[in-house]
């Protein structure tokens, strides 16, 4: 017989009931099993945390970014199995954007966006720089957007005439 363990919701749960089938297991164990499984650890792998915080869509993408040196923890390049702790400063580069965040909570499970946003606190200077860059890129792309699509037959003839390739 196993000893009861303390659940996150403070219920004493026996994980290994002596019932012969799962249907005879106690309701208490069934109801609180997920509380024990999802209890936050003191440390979480950086690739899992980045995925749970919704910086990357998959853990593989998070691992690729870490291997490529696009993620730093406390100013140092890390490997994907690096244990992350509350209070660590994480710098993440995604394309032209850079996020500088402080870890507020640890999680190795991906949840809703509201819960993911609660896992970190972004540096105000980082947010302002990112928003300024987004505005700059938006105005830059607005200048180079073509007015029309593909040239018409008349336009092509005019282009050929201007280039000196008349038939």
N, C-alpha and C positions, 0 to 999 in steps of 0.2 A: 504494500500500500504506500502510495506517495504522500508526501506532506502537502497540506493545502498551501497554495501560494497566494500572495496578495495581488489583487487585480488593480488596475488603474482606477476603477470606480470603487475601490476599497472593499470588494466582496471577496471572502475567502473561497477559493475555488480548488477543487481536487481535480487535477488534469487527468489522472488515470483512475477513473472509478472502477470498481471491481465488477461491474456489470458485464455479462457475457456478450451483449450485442450493443451497437451504438444506439438503438432505439430505447434501451433501458438506461442509458446514461442519464445522469441527473440533469434537470433543467438548468441548474446553476452552472454546471460545467459547460453546457451548450451555449448559454447566453453570454458567458464571460470569456470564452476561449479567445475570441478576436480581440478582446481588451488586452490579454496577455501577449498575443502575437504582435499587436501594433503598439505596444508600450515603447516610448521613445528611449533610445540608448543614449549613453553619454557621448558616444562618438558614432559617426556615420561616414561611409565612404563618400568622397567628393563627387564621384560620377553619379551615385544614387541621389545625392542631395540636389545636384544641378538638374537632374531629371524631375525630381519631386517638386522643385521650386519652379518648374516650367521654363527654364532657360533653354532647354533642348527638348525636342520632341521624343527622342529615344535615348536610351542609355548608351547605345553605340555611337551616336552623334556626340554625346557628352564626352565619351572616352576618346573619340577622335580629336576633339578640340583640346582636351587635356594633353594628349600626346603631341599635338602640334604646338604646344606652348601658348595657347590662347587663354589659359586659365592660370591664375597665380593665387596662392594663399599666403597671406602675410608677406607679400613681396617676393615670394620664392616660387619657382616653377615646381610643380608637383606631379606625382604619378596618380593614376586614377584610383588606387586603393588607399590613398592618403586619408587617414581619419580626420574628419572635420569636427570642430568643437564650437560651442556657442561662444560668440565674441570674435571669432576669426574674421579677418577682412579678406574678401574674395574679389578679385578683379577678373572680369570676363569680357573678352573681345569677340563680338559677333559682327562680321563684316566691317563696316565703317564705324559701328557703334561700340562704346565701351561702358560697361556697368561696373561700378565700384560699390559693393554691398557689404554689410556687416551681418553675420549670421545671428539671428535671434532665436530660432528654434531648429531642432534637427528632426528630419523625417526621411524615411527610406521608402515611403509609399506615396505615390502620386495621387493627389486629391483635387478638389475643385480649385479654380483660380483664386478665389478669395482666401482659401487656406494656404495656397502656395505663396501668395503675397505676404502672408503673416510670417513666413519662414525667414524673411530677410528685411533689412532696412537699407534703402539706397541712400548713398551720400548725396546731399542736395547739390553740391557742385557737379557731381557726375550726371545727375538728372538734367540740370540746366545745360551742360555741355552737349548732352545727347539730344535734347530738344532743339538747341541752336543748330546742331549739325543736320537734324532732320529737316528743319526749315530751310537751311542753305541748300540741301540736296533737292528739296521740292522745288525751289525757285530755279535752280540750275537746270533741272529736267524740263521745267515749263518753257525755258528759252529755246531748247533744242527740239521740241516736239514739232514734227512736220505739220504743215497746214492741211495737206491733202495726202492721199495714199499714193498709189501707183500712177505714173504719168499716163496720160491718154495718148492716143495715136498722134493727135495734133501737137501735144507737148513733146513727144519723141522726135517728131520732124523738126520742131523748132530747136531742140537741143542739138540734133545732128547738123542743122544749118549753122548754129553758133560755133560748133566745134570745127566746122569746115569740112564736113564729111557729106556733102550733098551728093545725091546719086545722079 
